[in-house]
Amino acid sequence: MENIQMVDLKGQYEKIKAHIDNAVIECIASANFINGPHVKSFTRALEAYLDGASVVPCANGTDALQIAMMALDLQPGDEVIVPSFTYVATAEVIGLLRLTPVMVDVDPETFNITADLIEQAITPKTKAVVPVHLFGQCADMDAIMKVARKYNLYVIEDTAQAIGAIYTFPDGKTAKAGTIGDIGCTSFFPSKNLGCYGDGGAIYTKNTALANKINVIANHGQTKKYVHKYIGVNSRLDSIQAAILEIKLSYLDAYTSARQIAAFRYNEMLADVKEIITPTLVPYSTHVYHQYTLKVKNDLRNSLKEHLEAEGIPAMVYYPIPLYKQEAYTSISSISGSLAATEYLCSSVLSLPIHTELTEKQQHRIVNAIKSFYKKI
Ligand SMILES: *Cc1c(COP(=O)(O)O)cnc(C)c1O
């Protein structure tokens, strides 16, 4: 039987192989490994894709978040509001910079942080908030920006899972994920919606002065050769990865459509399975389905996962342990209010395979395996 994977990077590569292979060989032959021409051309292409926001490429999504916070001059002890239901990187860089992560709950319907939950967590020390557009759908940025402006907070969007998602403001205007707050951060980790063949990341901002500072910080704080204005980091996107990303960016919208078609098909196929809840679609954002994440009722998540695995179908739990319960974070973070939704989600979410190569036939197999689980119990 055909092997089903969470993400089929090999299948995706096969379809663009000739193009990619040429670009990689060209990079190697030119020996322009660092800051080669593709780094510039990919950066310009991503800026165009993001409707003119400035882009600074860097080594990975975690660095993107760290550099963003360094550029905003946040000081030790400043509080940064983050969702307690997210990937660790979001809180990690806050801790590294000796800032205080303030963990707030998420809306169990959307998996995202809300303006109300943010407002309740604000103290005189709060300096920034990091909305994470989890699983590929934007948090409600209009409401979040209003709270942030009211309290004079920076907004750093963690858009590692939502590149290409489109947010619609109440007046009908639209913006790409990551271009609404002060800074947007993304990752090109291979399995992300725009993934390279190694590590990569980028920082976006519409503020050109800030973009310059971010660029300097990502390059050893160097304003001119051997002149260092800030303590920076060494965080670069290498030329080979940029060449690959430049090609893959031209397919991003098609990749997004493929994910959406697969997700809508799951929604239909699973509509009559009452024991699971399919992902909510909000009116203010498209969903780029970095993950297709179910909520499994009646405490059966782990048994359903085991059943699927026994049938040769991978399924993953993003994320099994709330951040504030992680040993590294319990003593440095502060908690705002109840984190009941995070607790509930950690014990009930299950992500099904979703990727650009997923076929209807594979989805039938996956859904049949889910249905057979509920027949069996
Ligand atoms: C992947 C991811 C990151 C980190 O990106 P890396 O490139 O792996 O460093 C940060 N935040 C979220 C929400 C992610 O999914």
The ligand as an SDF file (V2000), in Angstrom:
LIG
                    3D

 15 15  0  0  0  0  0  0  0  0999 V2000
    8.5800   26.7860   12.9290 C   0  0  0  0  0  0  0  0  0  0  0  0
    8.1560   27.8380   13.8560 C   0  0  0  0  0  0  0  0  0  0  0  0
    9.0670   28.7620   14.3930 C   0  0  0  0  0  0  0  0  0  0  0  0
   10.5540   28.6260   14.2710 C   0  0  0  0  0  0  0  0  0  0  0  0
   11.0770   28.5080   13.0130 O   0  0  0  0  0  0  0  0  0  0  0  0
   12.5190   27.8110   12.8100 P   0  0  0  0  0  0  0  0  0  0  0  0
   12.8400   28.1490   11.4040 O   0  0  0  0  0  0  0  0  0  0  0  0
   12.3310   26.3610   13.0360 O   0  0  0  0  0  0  0  0  0  0  0  0
   13.4580   28.4280   13.7580 O   0  0  0  0  0  0  0  0  0  0  0  0
    8.5840   29.7860   15.1820 C   0  0  0  0  0  0  0  0  0  0  0  0
    7.2810   29.8920   15.4480 N   0  0  0  0  0  0  0  0  0  0  0  0
    6.3690   29.0160   14.9700 C   0  0  0  0  0  0  0  0  0  0  0  0
    4.9330   29.2160   15.3170 C   0  0  0  0  0  0  0  0  0  0  0  0
    6.7760   27.9640   14.1680 C   0  0  0  0  0  0  0  0  0  0  0  0
    5.8630   27.0980   13.7150 O   0  0  0  0  0  0  0  0  0  0  0  0
  1  2  1  0
  2  3  1  0
  2 14  2  0
  3  4  1  0
  3 10  2  0
  4  5  1  0
  5  6  1  0
  6  7  2  0
  6  8  1  0
  6  9  1  0
 10 11  1  0
 11 12  2  0
 12 13  1  0
 12 14  1  0
 14 15  1  0
M  END
$$$$
